[in-house]
Amino acid sequence: MTSMEGVKNVIKSRLILVRHEYYENDERTTISIFDRGADPEKVSIKFEPRKVTYTHGEKTLSLEPLKGQINPDACDYTVGKVKVEVRLAKVAQGRWGGLVGDSPDPLANSASTSTPTPARSQKKNWDALTTDILSAEKDKSMEEDPNVGGDSAVNPFFQKLFADADDDTKRAMMKSYSESGGTTLSTNWDEVGKGRVDVKPPEGQEWKKWS
């Protein structure tokens, strides 16, 4: 036996493992370490995300890997006459069903999926959308669909555009659609606000005002 191995064996023989037990709820796991008459000045407890190490002179207790992740900054302990009570603050609420184990950390793979992706604001091209709407109405003839140009064709598009638009765009849409008899849908208030919007019936059709 080398001198180094002899030193290691002496150190191991001096270490005394202490008995412990635990109980838990959804927020916290509490460990009772039975070290009668422990000196608070000599007790050392190190908290790590999935490990707790207790040291008091020659007495030691190392618990790893913990079944779940803890918040080291929120953990604490008290030294009593009969036992040392260690309180572990869980990062994720829920029962562990055990104190230590080889099960993977349930939070280890959740960081990349739990972080919400920041919403990106997109500027809508209102004029392009309204052009698409009106051109889509002309795809069918009156014989194929008697509602071409009517509310059944425009309302779903109109409602979607209107809900997301600013005040000027909304005013332009309402005024142009109303005054043109549903034949024009404009989002340009600077243009629409100058005067009445003319009726522009589809090519080959004639607009008639009924009394």
Secondary structure, 3 states (H helix, E strand, C coil): CCHHHHHHHHHHHHCEECCEEEEECCCEEEEEECCCCCCCCCEEEEEECCEEEEEECCEEEEECCECCCECHHHCEEEECCCCEEEEEEECCCCCCCCCECCCCCCCCCCHHHHCCCCCCCCCCCHHHHHHHHHHHHCCCCCCCCCCCCCHHHHHHHHHHHHHHCCHHHHHHHHHHHHHCCCCCCCCCHHHHCCCCCCCCCCCCCCCCCCC
